[in-house]
Amino acid sequence: MSSDSTPEKQFKIAKKLLQDGVEGDKQAAKRAHEKLLRLRETQPHHALIEAYYGSSLALLSRDAVKLVEKEEKALESLEILNQAVEMDPNEKKFASYAEVSACICRRLISILRK
């Protein structure tokens, strides 16, 4: 097995892609989501993968064109982020995901008011 195919390596790549997505690269956001979806399937009890997956959904919501898709992805993102925190409530990195959740809520409210 190549070292590129280890879950740790794939997770590292997914995190880099997600960061590129945060910085505006829509294709990187989609690729991060795909990688995290696969990782999530192989490691269903990994709280950090779950949290990053939820964040990838938030980016897909941000980039969606249709209002219904924005709403669906934003709500799913919030659910996933909450699940991640429930899986490992002591994870220190989850403080930043609370900020992501708050941002998603604010954006969703502003979209729905239009």
PyMOL commands that set and color helices and strands:
alter all, ss='L'
color gray80, all
select helices_A, chain A and resi 3-5+7-22+26-42+47-63+67-87+94-113
alter helices_A, ss='H'
color red, helices_A
deselect
rebuild
show_as cartoon
